[in-house]
Amino acid sequence: MPAQVAEEMPSPTEIAANTWLPDSELAFYAAEYQRTGFQGGLQWYRCGTSGAFNGELEIWSGRTIDVPSCFISGRQDWGTYQRPGVYETMQTTACTGMVGCHLVDGAGHWVQQEQPAEVNRLLLAFWDSFRADNRTHDRTSGDLTRRKRTPKI
């Protein structure tokens, strides 16, 4: 694994210039993980790689996500590229209501902390796309439809 992500790793200078995770916040995370453990962070890997949960996961096979969706990730997050073809499948097949798919430059796995202004901009644009077009989501059919405009009196 180190060889595959080596070219995406920041340089020692970039690491030293890190401002998105101050030492005080890193200490907080470390103390919480020491207090509570890190089981939750590891469960995805256990489910996806051990085979022990294949039966439970197969109930979702062939299902789609049928609500408006937006994917935001750091361009340097190796997780996006971990399983070849999954990123493309998410956009074309798995999410029938994919509104936006964004890889944010200058960010890795912690995109919301590394590039908060850009993540907020993308989230607000996603939200505003519904308000601006006056669209609604039909919870029964999963369709995006336009509401009939009611004239203001």
C-alpha atoms as a printed R data frame, in Angstrom:
    type eleno elety resid chain resno       x       y       z
1   ATOM     1    CA   MET     A     1   0.000   0.000   0.000
2   ATOM     2    CA   PRO     A     2   2.718   2.589   0.760
3   ATOM     3    CA   ALA     A     3   4.044   2.346  -2.789
4   ATOM     4    CA   GLN     A     4   0.606   3.026  -4.291
5   ATOM     5    CA   VAL     A     5   0.027   6.226  -2.324
6   ATOM     6    CA   ALA     A     6   3.622   7.488  -2.180
7   ATOM     7    CA   GLU     A     7   3.175   9.982  -5.018
8   ATOM     8    CA   GLU     A     8   0.159  11.485  -3.242
9   ATOM     9    CA   MET     A     9   1.967  11.937   0.076
10  ATOM    10    CA   PRO     A    10   2.766  15.508   1.096
11  ATOM    11    CA   SER     A    11   6.384  16.537   1.321
12  ATOM    12    CA   PRO     A    12   8.006  17.147   4.714
13  ATOM    13    CA   THR     A    13   7.703  20.903   4.004
14  ATOM    14    CA   GLU     A    14   3.964  20.571   3.316
15  ATOM    15    CA   ILE     A    15   3.505  18.537   6.493
16  ATOM    16    CA   ALA     A    16   5.349  21.184   8.527
17  ATOM    17    CA   ALA     A    17   3.134  23.894   7.015
18  ATOM    18    CA   ASN     A    18  -0.062  22.059   7.989
19  ATOM    19    CA   THR     A    19  -2.597  24.457   9.473
20  ATOM    20    CA   TRP     A    20  -5.850  22.534   9.140
21  ATOM    21    CA   LEU     A    21  -5.195  20.244  12.128
22  ATOM    22    CA   PRO     A    22  -3.540  22.173  14.945
23  ATOM    23    CA   ASP     A    23  -1.712  20.205  17.625
24  ATOM    24    CA   SER     A    24  -4.466  20.997  20.141
25  ATOM    25    CA   GLU     A    25  -7.123  19.367  17.928
26  ATOM    26    CA   LEU     A    26  -4.887  16.391  17.158
27  ATOM    27    CA   ALA     A    27  -4.374  15.929  20.919
28  ATOM    28    CA   PHE     A    28  -8.155  15.989  21.418
29  ATOM    29    CA   TYR     A    29  -8.699  13.272  18.777
30  ATOM    30    CA   ALA     A    30  -5.878  11.170  20.217
31  ATOM    31    CA   ALA     A    31  -7.318  11.449  23.738
32  ATOM    32    CA   GLU     A    32 -10.814  10.494  22.558
33  ATOM    33    CA   TYR     A    33  -9.557   7.480  20.619
34  ATOM    34    CA   GLN     A    34  -7.520   6.448  23.641
35  ATOM    35    CA   ARG     A    35 -10.627   6.770  25.813
36  ATOM    36    CA   THR     A    36 -13.158   5.114  23.486
37  ATOM    37    CA   GLY     A    37 -11.079   3.018  21.109
38  ATOM    38    CA   PHE     A    38 -11.063   3.102  17.344
39  ATOM    39    CA   GLN     A    39 -13.406   0.206  16.571
40  ATOM    40    CA   GLY     A    40 -15.842   2.279  14.523
41  ATOM    41    CA   GLY     A    41 -13.078   3.520  12.266
42  ATOM    42    CA   LEU     A    42 -11.998  -0.039  11.543
43  ATOM    43    CA   GLN     A    43 -15.404  -1.656  10.994
44  ATOM    44    CA   TRP     A    44 -15.702  -0.606   7.346
45  ATOM    45    CA   TYR     A    45 -12.461  -2.406   6.567
46  ATOM    46    CA   ARG     A    46 -13.557  -5.483   8.503
47  ATOM    47    CA   CYS     A    47 -16.897  -5.616   6.690
48  ATOM    48    CA   GLY     A    48 -15.402  -5.017   3.290
49  ATOM    49    CA   THR     A    49 -12.391  -7.290   3.432
50  ATOM    50    CA   SER     A    50 -12.995 -10.208   5.788
51  ATOM    51    CA   GLY     A    51 -15.875 -11.857   3.962
52  ATOM    52    CA   ALA     A    52 -17.590 -12.452   7.304
53  ATOM    53    CA   PHE     A    53 -20.440 -10.086   6.467
54  ATOM    54    CA   ASN     A    54 -20.942 -10.885   2.767
55  ATOM    55    CA   GLY     A    55 -24.382 -12.370   3.387
56  ATOM    56    CA   GLU     A    56 -25.620  -9.251   5.157
57  ATOM    57    CA   LEU     A    57 -24.099  -6.962   2.548
58  ATOM    58    CA   GLU     A    58 -25.600  -8.901  -0.372
59  ATOM    59    CA   ILE     A    59 -29.105  -7.720   0.521
60  ATOM    60    CA   TRP     A    60 -28.015  -4.369  -0.954
61  ATOM    61    CA   SER     A    61 -26.708  -5.918  -4.184
62  ATOM    62    CA   GLY     A    62 -28.238  -4.267  -7.226
63  ATOM    63    CA   ARG     A    63 -29.932  -1.551  -5.166
64  ATOM    64    CA   THR     A    64 -29.508   2.094  -6.058
65  ATOM    65    CA   ILE     A    65 -29.475   5.316  -4.090
66  ATOM    66    CA   ASP     A    66 -32.522   7.130  -5.434
67  ATOM    67    CA   VAL     A    67 -32.376  10.506  -3.740
68  ATOM    68    CA   PRO     A    68 -30.471  13.594  -4.856
69  ATOM    69    CA   SER     A    69 -26.812  12.937  -4.112
70  ATOM    70    CA   CYS     A    70 -23.586  14.882  -4.042
71  ATOM    71    CA   PHE     A    71 -20.134  13.349  -3.530
72  ATOM    72    CA   ILE     A    72 -17.274  15.470  -2.235
73  ATOM    73    CA   SER     A    73 -13.798  14.072  -1.682
74  ATOM    74    CA   GLY     A    74 -10.256  15.304  -1.610
75  ATOM    75    CA   ARG     A    75  -8.468  14.729  -4.913
76  ATOM    76    CA   GLN     A    76  -5.536  13.331  -2.915
77  ATOM    77    CA   ASP     A    77  -7.702  10.923  -0.864
78  ATOM    78    CA   TRP     A    78  -6.509   7.475  -1.878
79  ATOM    79    CA   GLY     A    79  -9.835   6.014  -0.730
80  ATOM    80    CA   THR     A    80 -11.527   7.406  -3.842
81  ATOM    81    CA   TYR     A    81  -9.226   5.268  -5.994
82  ATOM    82    CA   GLN     A    82  -9.031   2.247  -3.686
83  ATOM    83    CA   ARG     A    83 -11.398   0.094  -5.741
84  ATOM    84    CA   PRO     A    84 -11.030   0.755  -9.484
85  ATOM    85    CA   GLY     A    85 -14.282   1.692 -11.195
86  ATOM    86    CA   VAL     A    86 -16.296   2.404  -8.046
87  ATOM    87    CA   TYR     A    87 -16.048   6.195  -8.412
88  ATOM    88    CA   GLU     A    88 -17.397   6.002 -11.968
89  ATOM    89    CA   THR     A    89 -20.109   3.463 -11.063
90  ATOM    90    CA   MET     A    90 -21.328   5.724  -8.265
91  ATOM    91    CA   GLN     A    91 -21.893   8.496 -10.807
92  ATOM    92    CA   THR     A    92 -23.464   6.451 -13.588
93  ATOM    93    CA   THR     A    93 -25.314   3.570 -11.924
94  ATOM    94    CA   ALA     A    94 -25.379   3.437  -8.130
95  ATOM    95    CA   CYS     A    95 -26.778   6.940  -7.545
96  ATOM    96    CA   THR     A    96 -29.730   7.658  -9.827
97  ATOM    97    CA   GLY     A    97 -30.022  11.228  -8.552
98  ATOM    98    CA   MET     A    98 -26.338  12.221  -8.695
99  ATOM    99    CA   VAL     A    99 -26.300  16.009  -8.809
100 ATOM   100    CA   GLY     A   100 -22.588  16.590  -8.296
101 ATOM   101    CA   CYS     A   101 -19.334  14.701  -7.951
102 ATOM   102    CA   HIS     A   102 -16.372  16.792  -6.824
103 ATOM   103    CA   LEU     A   103 -12.712  16.057  -6.150
104 ATOM   104    CA   VAL     A   104 -11.298  19.013  -4.238
105 ATOM   105    CA   ASP     A   105  -7.715  19.992  -5.019
106 ATOM   106    CA   GLY     A   106  -5.337  20.322  -2.114
107 ATOM   107    CA   ALA     A   107  -7.263  17.913   0.113
108 ATOM   108    CA   GLY     A   108  -7.007  14.289   1.135
109 ATOM   109    CA   HIS     A   109  -9.149  12.122   3.390
110 ATOM   110    CA   TRP     A   110 -10.158  14.982   5.705
111 ATOM   111    CA   VAL     A   111 -11.478  17.258   2.951
112 ATOM   112    CA   GLN     A   112 -13.958  19.046   5.250
113 ATOM   113    CA   GLN     A   113 -11.117  20.130   7.529
114 ATOM   114    CA   GLU     A   114  -8.466  20.641   4.857
115 ATOM   115    CA   GLN     A   115 -10.616  22.763   2.531
116 ATOM   116    CA   PRO     A   116 -13.644  23.883   4.593
117 ATOM   117    CA   ALA     A   117 -14.499  26.904   2.451
118 ATOM   118    CA   GLU     A   118 -14.629  24.817  -0.740
119 ATOM   119    CA   VAL     A   119 -16.660  22.041   0.921
120 ATOM   120    CA   ASN     A   120 -19.137  24.612   2.240
121 ATOM   121    CA   ARG     A   121 -19.357  26.238  -1.200
122 ATOM   122    CA   LEU     A   122 -20.101  22.887  -2.843
123 ATOM   123    CA   LEU     A   123 -22.672  21.902  -0.205
124 ATOM   124    CA   LEU     A   124 -24.444  25.243  -0.493
125 ATOM   125    CA   ALA     A   125 -24.431  24.989  -4.295
126 ATOM   126    CA   PHE     A   126 -25.961  21.500  -3.995
127 ATOM   127    CA   TRP     A   127 -28.650  22.834  -1.667
128 ATOM   128    CA   ASP     A   128 -29.264  25.937  -3.773
129 ATOM   129    CA   SER     A   129 -29.685  23.849  -6.922
130 ATOM   130    CA   PHE     A   130 -32.978  22.644  -5.488
131 ATOM   131    CA   ARG     A   131 -34.138  26.037  -4.307
132 ATOM   132    CA   ALA     A   132 -33.102  27.853  -7.488
133 ATOM   133    CA   ASP     A   133 -34.861  25.399  -9.781
134 ATOM   134    CA   ASN     A   134 -37.746  25.045  -7.345
135 ATOM   135    CA   ARG     A   135 -37.401  21.265  -7.467
136 ATOM   136    CA   THR     A   136 -38.754  18.816  -4.958
137 ATOM   137    CA   HIS     A   137 -37.988  15.181  -4.282
138 ATOM   138    CA   ASP     A   138 -40.892  12.762  -4.511
139 ATOM   139    CA   ARG     A   139 -40.280  10.351  -1.641
140 ATOM   140    CA   THR     A   140 -42.581   7.758  -3.173
141 ATOM   141    CA   SER     A   141 -41.091   7.480  -6.661
142 ATOM   142    CA   GLY     A   142 -37.630   8.897  -5.973
143 ATOM   143    CA   ASP     A   143 -38.078  11.375  -8.828
144 ATOM   144    CA   LEU     A   144 -36.924  14.952  -8.876
145 ATOM   145    CA   THR     A   145 -39.830  17.041 -10.115
146 ATOM   146    CA   ARG     A   146 -40.521  20.721 -10.529
147 ATOM   147    CA   ARG     A   147 -43.127  22.213  -8.268
148 ATOM   148    CA   LYS     A   148 -45.853  24.294  -9.806
149 ATOM   149    CA   ARG     A   149 -45.116  27.858  -8.910
150 ATOM   150    CA   THR     A   150 -47.772  29.639  -6.950
151 ATOM   151    CA   PRO     A   151 -48.009  33.282  -7.970
152 ATOM   152    CA   LYS     A   152 -47.246  35.726  -5.214
153 ATOM   153    CA   ILE     A   153 -50.147  37.913  -4.324
